Amino acid sequence: IGSEWQADGGLRLHWMRRSRGGFSWADGRDAPLDTPDERYTVRLSAGAMQQNVTVTVAELALSAAEVAVLRASALATGAAELMVQIVQHGPRGDSLPMARTIDL
């Protein structure tokens, strides 16, 4: 899971999608998607606040205002951290979560 702070205080999260059916990496760039569409649940946890966001691309942009709310929740518990977990959904079930902690 990659993260990039934006100039306005927002945060962009991005990740590589996983193929669980197409493993011939012919072009060397991306594995073929084995589902008709992409769908991910991004779980954000900061302090007592937990939020699930569903996206259909391998990225999520958080505005500066959203980051401020997450930061306030995290600081209220004494830890300025954001836990991010991403689960990919597919016809064969959900993937194991990818996880990363980001300092706020």
All heavy atoms as an XYZ file, in Angstrom:
781
protein
N       0.861     -1.170      0.000
C       0.000      0.000      0.000
C       0.902      1.225      0.000
O       1.722      1.397      0.887
C      -0.922      0.038      1.233
C      -1.803     -1.203      1.289
C      -1.760      1.310      1.229
C      -2.588     -1.359      2.580
N       0.729      2.039     -1.009
C       1.490      3.274     -1.087
C       0.652      4.439     -0.593
O      -0.581      4.385     -0.610
N       1.315      5.480     -0.159
C       0.602      6.673      0.287
C       1.379      7.904     -0.130
O       2.607      7.887     -0.153
C       0.398      6.662      1.800
O       1.645      6.691      2.467
N       0.639      8.944     -0.485
C       1.256     10.205     -0.883
C       0.474     11.348     -0.244
O      -0.736     11.465     -0.446
C       1.208     10.374     -2.405
C       1.999      9.341     -3.161
C       1.764      9.405     -4.662
O       0.995     10.273     -5.126
O       2.336      8.567     -5.361
N       1.176     12.172      0.517
C       0.553     13.361      1.074
C       0.384     14.381     -0.032
O       1.293     14.581     -0.845
C       1.385     13.922      2.224
C       1.304     13.066      3.438
C       2.231     12.172      3.882
C       0.204     12.985      4.347
N       1.779     11.543      5.011
C       0.531     12.029      5.321
C      -1.029     13.620      4.426
C      -0.324     11.698      6.367
C      -1.884     13.292      5.470
C      -1.528     12.348      6.428
N      -0.753     15.021     -0.085
C      -1.047     16.018     -1.093
C      -0.705     17.410     -0.551
O      -0.662     17.625      0.657
C      -2.523     15.947     -1.489
C      -2.965     14.557     -1.961
C      -2.185     14.061     -3.158
O      -2.237     14.654     -4.220
N      -1.448     12.967     -2.979
N      -0.474     18.350     -1.437
C      -0.094     19.705     -1.046
C      -1.153     20.370     -0.168
O      -0.829     21.181      0.700
C       0.161     20.561     -2.283
N      -2.417     19.999     -0.352
C      -3.500     20.607      0.425
C      -3.761     19.904      1.757
O      -4.697     20.234      2.465
C      -4.782     20.650     -0.406
C      -5.334     19.260     -0.713
O      -4.701     18.240     -0.350
O      -6.420     19.191     -1.318
N      -2.945     18.893      2.102
C      -3.127     18.160      3.357
C      -3.917     16.882      3.205
O      -4.102     16.146      4.174
N      -4.376     16.594      2.010
C      -5.080     15.338      1.746
C      -4.084     14.181      1.663
O      -2.867     14.364      1.715
N      -4.612     12.993      1.527
C      -3.790     11.792      1.474
C      -4.326     10.884      0.374
O      -5.519     10.595      0.328
C      -3.825     11.067      2.824
C      -3.048      9.759      2.949
C      -1.544      9.992      2.762
C      -3.322      9.120      4.312
N      -3.437     10.446     -0.520
C      -3.816      9.519     -1.587
C      -3.231      8.155     -1.259
O      -2.025      8.022     -1.032
C      -3.277     10.002     -2.933
C      -3.618      9.077     -4.077
C      -3.060      9.596     -5.410
N      -3.098      8.546     -6.397
C      -2.084      7.745     -6.712
N      -0.922      7.888     -6.113
N      -2.226      6.809     -7.628
N      -4.091      7.148     -1.206
C      -3.679      5.765     -0.990
C      -3.790      5.031     -2.315
O      -4.743      5.249     -3.075
C      -4.587      5.093      0.039
C      -4.712      5.784      1.395
C      -5.806      5.128      2.217
C      -3.385      5.729      2.130
N      -2.838      4.149     -2.595
C      -2.890      3.366     -3.830
C      -2.235      2.013     -3.590
O      -1.423      1.851     -2.680
C      -2.220      4.123     -4.984
C      -0.825      4.573     -4.669
N       0.283      3.824     -4.969
C      -0.370      5.692     -4.067
C       1.371      4.462     -4.572
N       0.989      5.605     -4.009
N      -2.617      1.042     -4.401
C      -2.121     -0.313     -4.244
C      -2.193     -1.044     -5.569
O      -2.836     -0.610     -6.500
C      -2.922     -1.060     -3.167
C      -4.397     -1.072     -3.432
C      -5.110     -2.038     -4.097
C      -5.355     -0.089     -3.045
N      -6.433     -1.699     -4.153
C      -6.618     -0.505     -3.509
C      -5.267      1.124     -2.358
C      -7.772      0.239     -3.306
C      -6.431      1.859     -2.167
C      -7.658      1.412     -2.622
N      -1.506     -2.172     -5.640
C      -1.539     -3.023     -6.825
C      -2.679     -4.023     -6.664
O      -2.799     -4.647     -5.610
C      -0.228     -3.794     -6.978
C       0.914     -2.919     -7.378
S       0.831     -2.585     -9.108
C       2.094     -3.646     -9.681
N      -3.480     -4.131     -7.686
C      -4.527     -5.135     -7.626
C      -3.896     -6.516     -7.748
O      -2.817     -6.668     -8.312
C      -5.565     -4.902     -8.703
C      -5.061     -5.044    -10.115
C      -6.211     -4.738    -11.072
N      -5.761     -4.666    -12.429
C      -5.690     -5.701    -13.253
N      -6.024     -6.897    -12.830
N      -5.284     -5.542    -14.482
N      -4.562     -7.487     -7.197
C      -4.054     -8.851     -7.226
C      -4.915     -9.681     -8.171
O      -6.129     -9.600     -8.137
C      -4.141     -9.494     -5.843
C      -3.448     -8.744     -4.761
C      -3.641     -9.492     -3.469
N      -3.560     -8.582     -2.343
C      -3.739     -8.947     -1.096
N      -4.021    -10.182     -0.801
N      -3.649     -8.071     -0.126
N      -4.280    -10.480     -8.974
C      -5.016    -11.426     -9.801
C      -4.942    -12.777     -9.112
O      -3.874    -13.223     -8.720
C      -4.404    -11.533    -11.194
O      -5.072    -12.527    -11.931
N      -6.085    -13.396     -8.963
C      -6.088    -14.714     -8.335
C      -6.433    -15.794     -9.350
O      -6.734    -16.914     -9.001
C      -7.066    -14.716     -7.169
C      -6.598    -13.767     -6.093
C      -7.467    -13.804     -4.887
N      -8.853    -13.582     -5.232
C      -9.708    -12.925     -4.493
N      -9.312    -12.395     -3.381
N     -10.957    -12.780     -4.844
N      -6.389    -15.447    -10.637
C      -6.703    -16.431    -11.662
C      -5.783    -16.354    -12.849
O      -5.478    -17.354    -13.477
N      -5.288    -15.168    -13.184
C      -4.434    -15.015    -14.354
C      -3.006    -14.799    -13.935
O      -2.659    -13.751    -13.410
N      -2.179    -15.778    -14.132
C      -0.808    -15.668    -13.649
C       0.225    -15.627    -14.773
O       1.401    -15.653    -14.513
C      -0.490    -16.814    -12.687
C      -1.343    -16.754    -11.458
C      -2.412    -17.623    -11.292
C      -1.124    -15.796    -10.487
C      -3.211    -17.548    -10.165
C      -1.923    -15.720     -9.357
C      -2.966    -16.603     -9.199
N      -0.218    -15.555    -16.026
C       0.764    -15.428    -17.108
C       1.050    -13.936    -17.286
O       0.258    -13.179    -17.794
C       0.216    -16.023    -18.396
O      -0.913    -15.308    -18.834
N       2.167    -13.516    -16.842
C       2.553    -12.114    -16.784
C       3.216    -11.739    -18.098
O       4.387    -11.400    -18.165
C       3.464    -11.923    -15.593
C       3.676    -10.535    -15.148
C       2.881     -9.458    -15.362
C       4.783    -10.057    -14.400
N       3.409     -8.338    -14.778
C       4.585     -8.694    -14.182
C       5.916    -10.651    -13.881
C       5.488     -7.909    -13.470
C       6.800     -9.885    -13.171
C       6.586     -8.526    -12.977
N       2.453    -11.796    -19.184
C       2.986    -11.694    -20.537
C       3.605    -10.337    -20.847
O       4.651    -10.268    -21.477
C       1.888    -12.013    -21.544
N       2.972     -9.247    -20.439
C       3.486     -7.927    -20.803
C       4.439     -7.340    -19.761
O       5.013     -6.282    -19.956
C       2.346     -6.949    -21.087
C       1.481     -6.658    -19.871
O       1.801     -7.161    -18.769
O       0.484     -5.938    -20.016
N       4.611     -8.009    -18.636
C       5.525     -7.536    -17.603
C       5.044     -6.329    -16.834
O       5.761     -5.777    -16.031
N       3.795     -5.891    -17.084
C       3.292     -4.691    -16.409
C       2.198     -5.000    -15.404
O       2.198     -4.483    -14.317
C       2.786     -3.685    -17.428
C       3.894     -3.079    -18.234
C       3.379     -2.007    -19.111
N       2.316     -2.564    -19.945
C       1.744     -1.938    -20.948
N       2.101     -0.718    -21.234
N       0.811     -2.506    -21.660
N       1.219     -5.785    -15.779
C       0.083     -6.025    -14.900
C      -0.494     -7.401    -15.166
O      -0.548     -7.846    -16.319
C      -0.988     -4.965    -15.133
C      -1.870     -4.746    -13.926
O      -1.674     -5.445    -12.915
O      -2.744     -3.880    -13.987
N      -0.894     -8.083    -14.116
C      -1.534     -9.388    -14.273
C      -2.982     -9.178    -14.698
O      -3.615     -8.207    -14.290
C      -1.489    -10.155    -12.955
N      -3.515    -10.058    -15.537
C      -4.894     -9.883    -15.981
C      -5.888    -10.045    -14.828
O      -5.672    -10.853    -13.932
C      -5.078    -10.980    -17.026
C      -4.042    -12.000    -16.691
C      -2.898    -11.256    -16.079
N      -6.924     -9.265    -14.862
C      -7.960     -9.330    -13.843
C      -8.852    -10.533    -14.125
O      -9.258    -10.750    -15.264
C      -8.777     -8.040    -13.868
C      -9.766     -7.825    -12.732
C      -9.035     -7.782    -11.404
C     -10.524     -6.543    -12.947
N      -9.132    -11.327    -13.100
C      -9.943    -12.532    -13.294
C     -11.385    -12.324    -12.838
O     -12.097    -13.279    -12.609
C      -9.318    -13.723    -12.569
C      -9.212    -13.515    -11.065
O      -9.219    -12.347    -10.623
O      -9.122    -14.502    -10.332
N     -11.810    -11.083    -12.713
C     -13.183    -10.767    -12.336
C     -13.746     -9.784    -13.354
O     -12.997     -9.071    -14.016
C     -13.244    -10.122    -10.940
O     -12.530     -8.888    -10.975
C     -12.656    -11.023     -9.879
N     -15.079     -9.726    -13.478
C     -15.652     -8.783    -14.438
C     -15.448     -7.319    -14.045
O     -15.511     -6.441    -14.887
C     -17.135     -9.147    -14.449
C     -17.374     -9.920    -13.211
C     -16.071    -10.542    -12.823
N     -15.198     -7.062    -12.776
C     -14.958     -5.700    -12.325
C     -14.096     -5.724    -11.073
O     -13.930     -6.750    -10.441
C     -16.279     -4.967    -12.049
C     -17.134     -5.670    -11.003
O     -16.869     -6.855    -10.691
O     -18.064     -5.047    -10.483
N     -13.533     -4.587    -10.739
C     -12.721     -4.466     -9.526
C     -13.583     -3.889     -8.412
O     -14.396     -3.005     -8.640
C     -11.542     -3.519     -9.757
C     -10.514     -4.038    -10.715
C      -9.334     -3.099    -10.832
O      -8.569     -2.956     -9.860
O      -9.198     -2.497    -11.906
N     -13.381     -4.402     -7.203
C     -14.079     -3.858     -6.036
C     -13.236     -4.140     -4.806
O     -12.778     -5.266     -4.596
C     -15.467     -4.476     -5.893
C     -16.338     -3.749     -4.875
C     -17.796     -4.180     -4.985
N     -17.985     -5.599     -4.782
C     -18.250     -6.183     -3.615
N     -18.373     -5.452     -2.529
N     -18.410     -7.487     -3.537
N     -13.037     -3.098     -4.020
C     -12.215     -3.190     -2.817
C     -12.951     -2.539     -1.656
O     -13.682     -1.568     -1.840
C     -10.891     -2.436     -2.996
C     -10.120     -2.829     -4.219
C     -10.308     -2.157     -5.425
C      -9.192     -3.863     -4.183
C      -9.599     -2.511     -6.557
C      -8.479     -4.219     -5.307
C      -8.686     -3.546     -6.497
O      -7.985     -3.891     -7.620
N     -12.737     -3.063     -0.466
C     -13.157     -2.379      0.747
C     -11.897     -1.889      1.443
O     -10.978     -2.675      1.711
C     -13.956     -3.301      1.686
O     -15.153     -3.695      1.028
C     -14.302     -2.586      2.987
N     -11.848     -0.596      1.688
C     -10.734      0.020      2.393
C     -11.222      0.308      3.805
O     -12.194      1.044      3.997
C     -10.280      1.322      1.700
C      -9.088      1.916      2.432
C      -9.956      1.058      0.239
N     -10.563     -0.290      4.795
C     -10.922     -0.084      6.199
C      -9.926      0.901      6.799
O      -8.726      0.663      6.812
C     -10.872     -1.400      6.959
C     -11.879     -2.396      6.461
C     -11.818     -3.709      7.221
N     -12.798     -4.618      6.667
C     -12.547     -5.882      6.362
N     -11.346     -6.392      6.591
N     -13.484     -6.644      5.835
N     -10.455      2.000      7.292
C      -9.635      3.038      7.916
C      -9.916      3.028      9.406
O     -11.073      3.109      9.826
C      -9.979      4.406      7.329
C      -9.872      4.531      5.804
C     -10.465      5.850      5.346
C      -8.428      4.389      5.363
N      -8.868      2.940     10.221
C      -9.017      2.960     11.673
C      -8.045      3.983     12.238
O      -6.841      3.918     11.978
C      -8.700      1.594     12.279
O      -9.552      0.603     11.757
N      -8.592      4.917     13.006
C      -7.777      5.936     13.672
C      -8.417      6.198     15.018
O      -9.531      6.708     15.095
C      -7.721      7.207     12.837
N      -7.731      5.802     16.077
C      -8.321      5.952     17.399
C      -9.596      5.126     17.496
O      -9.634      3.975     17.097
N     -10.670      5.748     17.984
C     -11.946      5.056     18.122
C     -12.746      5.041     16.812
O     -13.755      4.364     16.713
C     -12.778      5.715     19.217
N     -12.284      5.774     15.815
C     -13.021      5.882     14.561
C     -12.637      4.755     13.606
O     -11.459      4.493     13.385
C     -12.738      7.219     13.884
C     -13.399      7.360     12.524
S     -13.095      8.966     11.812
C     -14.397      9.865     12.613
N     -13.651      4.097     13.076
C     -13.449      3.089     12.050
C     -14.412      3.376     10.913
O     -15.573      3.707     11.149
C     -13.686      1.698     12.601
C     -12.670      1.320     13.653
C     -12.801     -0.123     14.077
O     -13.546     -0.890     13.497
N     -12.065     -0.489     15.100
N     -13.908      3.262      9.702
C     -14.720      3.583      8.537
C     -14.372      2.607      7.421
O     -13.208      2.294      7.196
C     -14.400      5.016      8.097
C     -15.123      5.482      6.880
C     -14.726      6.910      6.507
O     -13.856      7.522      7.119
N     -15.364      7.437      5.500
N     -15.396      2.113      6.722
C     -15.204      1.281      5.544
C     -15.635      2.061      4.319
O     -16.708      2.660      4.306
C     -16.025     -0.007      5.623
C     -15.485     -0.981      6.652
O     -14.354     -0.876      7.089
N     -16.298     -1.932      7.034
N     -14.787      2.042      3.290
C     -15.078      2.720      2.035
C     -14.939      1.683      0.930
O     -13.938      0.970      0.875
C     -14.102      3.887      1.781
C     -14.417      4.583      0.470
C     -14.122      4.868      2.934
N     -15.932      1.587      0.045
C     -15.855      0.685     -1.098
C     -15.469      1.490     -2.327
O     -16.068      2.529     -2.604
C     -17.198     -0.033     -1.318
O     -17.516     -0.777     -0.133
C     -17.129     -0.983     -2.494
N     -14.461      1.002     -3.060
C     -13.996      1.667     -4.277
C     -13.889      0.645     -5.403
O     -13.806     -0.560     -5.155
C     -12.641      2.380     -4.059
C     -12.771      3.520     -3.069
C     -11.565      1.412     -3.609
N     -13.897      1.142     -6.635
C     -13.814      0.268     -7.805
C     -12.526      0.466     -8.595
O     -12.405     -0.014     -9.719
C     -15.028      0.482     -8.732
O     -15.068      1.854     -9.116
C     -16.324      0.089     -8.038
N     -11.586      1.175     -8.027
C     -10.251      1.347     -8.587
C      -9.255      1.138     -7.455
O      -9.624      1.193     -6.283
C     -10.054      2.747     -9.221
C     -10.933      2.919    -10.439
C     -10.321      3.841     -8.215
N      -8.002      0.931     -7.797
C      -6.984      0.614     -6.799
C      -6.370      1.873     -6.188
O      -5.156      2.019     -6.105
C      -5.911     -0.274     -7.415
N      -7.242      2.786     -5.763
C      -6.775      3.975     -5.051
C      -7.931      4.631     -4.310
O      -9.095      4.404     -4.626
C      -6.112      4.974     -5.985
C      -7.026      5.669     -6.951
C      -6.275      6.712     -7.766
O      -5.323      6.338     -8.474
O      -6.630      7.897     -7.666
N      -7.560      5.435     -3.323
C      -8.538      6.186     -2.546
C      -7.905      7.516     -2.171
O      -6.782      7.551     -1.645
C      -8.938      5.428     -1.275
C      -9.847      6.165     -0.300
C     -11.214      6.443     -0.929
C      -9.994      5.383      0.993
N      -8.597      8.596     -2.456
C      -8.120      9.932     -2.094
C      -8.928     10.435     -0.908
O     -10.159     10.450     -0.947
C      -8.261     10.882     -3.271
N      -8.225     10.819      0.145
C      -8.856     11.402      1.321
C      -8.592     12.906      1.291
O      -7.448     13.338      1.108
C      -8.277     10.803      2.600
C      -8.452      9.293      2.770
C      -7.660      8.806      3.978
C      -9.921      8.944      2.916
N      -9.628     13.688      1.482
C      -9.470     15.141      1.492
C      -8.763     15.573      2.776
O      -8.671     14.815      3.749
C     -10.838     15.819      1.404
O     -11.556     15.611      2.611
N      -8.313     16.809      2.786
C      -7.673     17.357      3.979
C      -8.638     17.345      5.159
O      -8.244     17.065      6.298
C      -7.176     18.772      3.701
N      -9.907     17.611      4.910
C     -10.906     17.596      5.978
C     -11.085     16.181      6.534
O     -11.197     15.998      7.755
C     -12.232     18.142      5.461
N     -11.104     15.189      5.666
C     -11.232     13.797      6.124
C     -10.009     13.386      6.938
O     -10.134     12.719      7.971
C     -11.418     12.865      4.923
C     -12.757     13.030      4.231
C     -12.836     12.290      2.912
O     -11.873     12.344      2.114
O     -13.889     11.669      2.667
N      -8.831     13.793      6.499
C      -7.602     13.494      7.240
C      -7.636     14.169      8.609
O      -7.246     13.572      9.617
C      -6.351     13.923      6.441
C      -5.095     13.838      7.298
C      -6.204     13.079      5.185
N      -8.134     15.386      8.684
C      -8.204     16.112      9.958
C      -9.098     15.383     10.953
O      -8.773     15.300     12.149
C      -8.704     17.530      9.729
N     -10.225     14.850     10.500
C     -11.125     14.097     11.378
C     -10.435     12.824     11.871
O     -10.499     12.486     13.062
C     -12.449     13.767     10.648
C     -13.287     12.783     11.439
C     -13.227     15.039     10.376
N      -9.756     12.113     10.972
C      -9.038     10.902     11.367
C      -7.919     11.229     12.350
O      -7.731     10.536     13.353
C      -8.469     10.204     10.129
C      -9.495      9.582      9.180
C      -8.855      9.232      7.848
C     -10.130      8.349      9.815
N      -7.189     12.316     12.100
C      -6.092     12.723     12.977
C      -6.614     13.070     14.377
O      -6.039     12.661     15.389
C      -5.350     13.915     12.379
C      -4.137     14.338     13.196
C      -3.373     15.482     12.543
N      -2.658     14.991     11.364
C      -2.813     15.467     10.132
N      -3.640     16.476      9.893
N      -2.112     14.976      9.128
N      -7.724     13.790     14.445
C      -8.301     14.162     15.741
C      -8.715     12.923     16.524
O      -8.489     12.838     17.732
C      -9.491     15.099     15.534
N      -9.304     11.959     15.837
C      -9.709     10.722     16.507
C      -8.496      9.956     17.014
O      -8.501      9.427     18.129
C     -10.531      9.845     15.560
O     -10.902      8.646     16.199
N      -7.453      9.895     16.192
C      -6.241      9.188     16.597
C      -5.573      9.874     17.783
O      -5.165      9.219     18.744
C      -5.277      9.097     15.417
N      -5.472     11.191     17.726
C      -4.815     11.929     18.811
C      -5.583     11.833     20.125
O      -4.986     11.899     21.200
C      -4.617     13.391     18.411
C      -3.560     13.624     17.326
C      -3.562     15.076     16.880
C      -2.180     13.203     17.824
N      -6.894     11.656     20.043
C      -7.703     11.524     21.260
C      -7.338     10.266     22.044
O      -7.563     10.208     23.249
C      -9.185     11.505     20.902
N      -6.761      9.292     21.369
C      -6.338      8.063     22.047
C      -4.834      8.019     22.258
O      -4.299      7.019     22.722
C      -6.785      6.813     21.256
O      -6.180      6.839     19.969
C      -8.285      6.755     21.136
N      -4.139      9.094     21.860
C      -2.704      9.184     22.115
C      -1.808      8.607     21.044
O      -0.598      8.556     21.226
N      -2.347      8.159     19.945
C      -1.527      7.596     18.872
C      -1.925      8.237     17.550
O      -3.057      8.100     17.118
C      -1.713      6.086     18.793
N      -1.006      8.954     16.939
C      -1.313      9.636     15.683
C      -1.040      8.708     14.500
O      -0.140      8.936     13.696
C      -0.495     10.910     15.565
N      -1.805      7.627     14.439
C      -1.620      6.633     13.388
C      -2.941      6.306     12.718
O      -3.989      6.280     13.362
C      -1.037      5.333     13.952
C       0.347      5.471     14.519
C       0.864      4.161     15.074
O       0.063      3.295     15.447
O       2.098      4.021     15.145
N      -2.843      6.020     11.433
C      -3.973      5.553     10.645
C      -3.666      4.136     10.202
O      -2.637      3.896      9.567
C      -4.178      6.453      9.416
C      -5.202      5.982      8.380
C      -6.603      5.940      8.967
C      -5.146      6.873      7.152
N      -4.535      3.187     10.561
C      -4.386      1.811     10.101
C      -5.251      1.648      8.864
O      -6.444      1.971      8.891
C      -4.825      0.806     11.171
C      -4.899     -0.631     10.668
S      -3.372     -1.292      9.997
C      -2.497     -1.679     11.472
N      -4.650      1.187      7.778
C      -5.355      0.981      6.522
C      -5.322     -0.510      6.202
O      -4.254     -1.129      6.222
C      -4.688      1.764      5.367
C      -5.413      1.510      4.053
C      -4.624      3.243      5.686
N      -6.479     -1.085      5.943
C      -6.578     -2.468      5.487
C      -7.395     -2.478      4.203
O      -8.424     -1.794      4.123
C      -7.264     -3.362      6.513
C      -6.456     -3.575      7.767
C      -7.140     -4.553      8.699
O      -8.360     -4.613      8.763
N      -6.356     -5.322      9.422
N      -6.938     -3.242      3.227
C      -7.627     -3.313      1.941
C      -7.940     -4.762      1.630
O      -7.057     -5.626      1.673
C      -6.766     -2.698      0.821
C      -6.456     -1.246      1.168
C      -7.474     -2.821     -0.519
C      -5.402     -0.622      0.308
N      -9.202     -5.008      1.308
C      -9.672     -6.337      0.927
C     -10.205     -6.251     -0.493
O     -11.008     -5.375     -0.806
C     -10.774     -6.840      1.887
C     -11.359     -8.156      1.402
C     -10.224     -6.984      3.294
N      -9.735     -7.150     -1.346
C     -10.228     -7.222     -2.721
C     -11.353     -8.246     -2.769
O     -11.229     -9.341     -2.234
C      -9.098     -7.626     -3.663
C      -9.514     -7.708     -5.109
C      -8.348     -8.033     -6.026
O      -7.189     -7.850     -5.676
N      -8.653     -8.512     -7.205
N     -12.464     -7.865     -3.415
C     -13.612     -8.763     -3.539
C     -13.609     -9.381     -4.933
O     -13.292     -8.703     -5.912
C     -14.917     -7.997     -3.328
C     -14.961     -7.271     -2.022
N     -15.109     -7.917     -0.815
C     -14.840     -5.956     -1.736
C     -15.101     -7.034      0.156
N     -14.933     -5.829     -0.374
N     -13.979    -10.636     -4.997
C     -14.036    -11.314     -6.293
C     -15.027    -12.456     -6.259
O     -15.596    -12.786     -5.208
N     -15.255    -13.094     -7.393
C     -16.239    -14.163     -7.461
C     -15.858    -15.390     -6.644
O     -16.721    -16.196     -6.283
C     -16.313    -14.490     -8.956
C     -15.030    -14.015     -9.526
C     -14.614    -12.840     -8.682
N     -14.593    -15.525     -6.316
C     -14.142    -16.673     -5.510
C     -14.039    -16.335     -4.026
O     -13.534    -17.119     -3.245
C     -12.795    -17.147     -6.025
C     -12.863    -17.666     -7.438
C     -11.525    -18.166     -7.903
N     -11.623    -18.569     -9.280
C     -10.753    -18.270    -10.209
N      -9.695    -17.545     -9.908
N     -10.910    -18.673    -11.445
N     -14.468    -15.128     -3.673
C     -14.421    -14.711     -2.280
C     -13.531    -13.499     -2.097
O     -13.051    -12.900     -3.054
N     -13.323    -13.140     -0.849
C     -12.517    -11.974     -0.509
C     -11.065    -12.380     -0.296
O     -10.767    -13.477      0.179
C     -13.034    -11.322      0.769
C     -14.423    -10.744      0.600
O     -14.881    -10.612     -0.557
O     -15.044    -10.421      1.615
N     -10.159    -11.472     -0.634
C      -8.744    -11.708     -0.390
C      -8.429    -11.528      1.089
O      -9.224    -10.957      1.844
C      -7.898    -10.724     -1.198
O      -8.016     -9.412     -0.652
N      -7.262    -11.976      1.481
C      -6.757    -11.620      2.796
C      -6.462    -10.125      2.767
O      -6.114     -9.569      1.725
C      -5.487    -12.417      3.119
C      -5.663    -13.923      3.252
C      -4.310    -14.605      3.398
C      -6.573    -14.238      4.436
N      -6.592     -9.441      3.890
C      -6.354     -7.987      3.867
C      -4.886     -7.640      3.722
O      -4.007     -8.306      4.283
C      -6.896     -7.524      5.215
C      -6.912     -8.723      6.075
C      -7.064     -9.908      5.181
N      -4.621     -6.597      2.946
C      -3.304     -5.952      2.942
C      -3.408     -4.885      4.027
O      -4.461     -4.281      4.195
C      -3.040     -5.265      1.607
C      -2.927     -6.185      0.421
S      -2.518     -5.266     -1.092
C      -4.118     -4.556     -1.483
N      -2.332     -4.626      4.743
C      -2.407     -3.666      5.839
C      -1.165     -2.785      5.880
O      -0.066     -3.226      5.527
C      -2.583     -4.381      7.166
N      -1.380     -1.566      6.330
C      -0.284     -0.615      6.530
C      -0.708      0.406      7.572
O      -1.858      0.816      7.624
C       0.056      0.088      5.221
C       1.151      1.118      5.408
C       1.687      1.664      4.140
N       2.659      2.696      4.470
C       2.944      3.697      3.690
N       2.363      3.815      2.526
N       3.826      4.594      4.064
N       0.248      0.838      8.374
C       0.027      1.906      9.331
C       0.726      3.159      8.813
O       1.879      3.103      8.386
C       0.587      1.530     10.712
O      -0.069      0.334     11.150
C       0.340      2.631     11.724
N       0.015      4.277      8.841
C       0.544      5.544      8.340
C       0.535      6.560      9.480
O      -0.487      6.730     10.147
C      -0.308      6.057      7.158
C      -0.260      5.025      6.015
C       0.161      7.428      6.697
C      -1.240      5.299      4.917
N       1.647      7.219      9.685
C       1.703      8.271     10.708
C       0.890      9.467     10.256
O       1.012      9.922      9.122
C       3.149      8.700     10.960
C       3.965      7.630     11.666
O       3.358      6.817     12.398
O       5.188      7.601     11.493
N       0.058      9.958     11.153
C      -0.726     11.146     10.866
C      -0.056     12.362     11.487
O      -0.371     13.448     11.339
C      -2.157     10.990     11.426
C      -3.008      9.920     10.757
C      -4.321      9.748     11.511
C      -3.315     10.342      9.314
